[in-house]
Amino acid sequence: MPPRSPDSRLNATALLALLVGIFGTVCFFWGIGGIGAIVLGLVALSEIKRSEGRQHGHGLAIAGVTLGALHLFALTLGLAAVFVFSAHPPSFLSPSPPRVPRSTSFLSPPAHTTPAPPTTTAERAGAFGREPATKTTVLGKITLIDPGADVSTLAPLLDAQQRVAASEHEKLVLWVTTTDCTPCNGVSVALVHRRMQDALAGVRLVRVDAADFHIELVKLGIPIDVTPGFALLATDGSPADYLNGGEWDADVPENIAPVLGGFVRGSYKTRRNPWRGPRRSDETAL
């Protein structure tokens, strides 16, 4: 670059290049501002070089070109980020999938299945949603019975389970559920928890769907309007006591275990929904 003359003047294009670069930065006109600052800065550098020292502003022109290059670089990165995010949105921007109630099927590890004799009774409609044979699953200290499609009436199953419970010194509890009952799933998941194991040690649970045995449950006097429901069965198969899932809040072992543990041992007296026993045949609903 030739030496600067004492009477040299500032190149206006160099100053304009810097101002365009600053304007583009402040107003976010990165595309227009960046191209304008680069073009003006290069023009200013050419003019200063041809002036042979009569014009100065070389630093301003370089600053304008630098700002313009930074604008175009930032614009390129921004467009690339928009393209990538639109093609692959991050997980925190994606709508969460609907929560599906957890199935209780995983609570049935390799289990001993009680064989049942073939039945000649026609299967009811509800039997098609059950396993082919009645399943007995030992979950630690708890025994869980799930009637299969081979069970067409509830009474013989309860009689058989009552005899087994008596021989094993267990208490028989009828557990009433319904399809898509989220609190019922909560109880199923909680069964393997240590607190539930201690609370229901020596209990034989017969889990039935209210839709499958609706008429028999009503005849036994067991409520089916709220699930899950639990009926402590006497030796003759009648309900000696009953409560439902409305006795606790969140369906977690810490809430369920004290209620069911006290229920099966006869020590759960203060209740939110007291049960007054099966309705008599001559009783009229209010």
Steps between C-alpha positions, in 0.01 A plus 500: 500500500652843403582742782217720618509857375475780762188637329332159446130476563282222642354269237120530527443148366712351782296687759179390328616134503554516876164669559316238292671223697402659831143562379463139391623382842261720697193441280570130424513564124774244475448408137465848345730663755768235459507515119488880499783537753724258308436664160547854633811401695665344193411802288645730767824301515533527121436875506750558781763298315450697175513837683873450569479644852248776432223303681504303824255273684662163430417379856135603468468309174659188654260528798202522263611195304556307826154588634341402170678163500384435859142584400501251214658232719236549772225497238630173355511338845147621577357360176678168554361477857146573378530231234632240745240578768215487249615163370580352844319690777648444847312275739403783737305668214316183401160433658513230764329176400180420691559312819393140474400325823764248589397146435506259786615212285866549596404412857464140395848346499538130424222369717342175606176462309228301666357260239125502471283225359339566162166669531197426287322818604470757224744784546354839576599806298739626767699176493654588165705779661665265752780245492394151391562347845482634856843622609647488848797736544713519813627854549729466800272468805182558295312247287307644204222308321380613156194307370542377145251433226446158659306669784139562401360552851671655798362289786693176427825693465449679832410174673817336371717797594340515844601141564856568384518813714383307806759226447778760452379717791441790263229765481292510184431843350294561187648786296250665260645688201379642169659547160715816471485561876809712571480462883475121448823513302655700783416223747637236261830682468522550877459130586872425465600788727644408840229687693223325309671164548505553877143635509348216296720213615295180505219645287350320200362757252242393242499774234179516293360742246164641606371472143574127486317407822256788538192298603682280751676794664169680541341190652788474745434860602844622386492859365626536144439870440847606626823317412727369621286331764611242757272254679630291790317170457364287782521121497157476332611729215303804614673839546594555865641846429550730202682817397601670177786710365339820623653431842842632388628787288776442242530137390845439648613226742545747785127585484355162403691269738376643834137492382497147355721365778264628767200385296603133477594496870178666615671806647397758238197658666493873418394516136409759243231272355365267769352175373173395660490147368320342206159641417213281612265363239210700651702823526399794282762744373449855624 
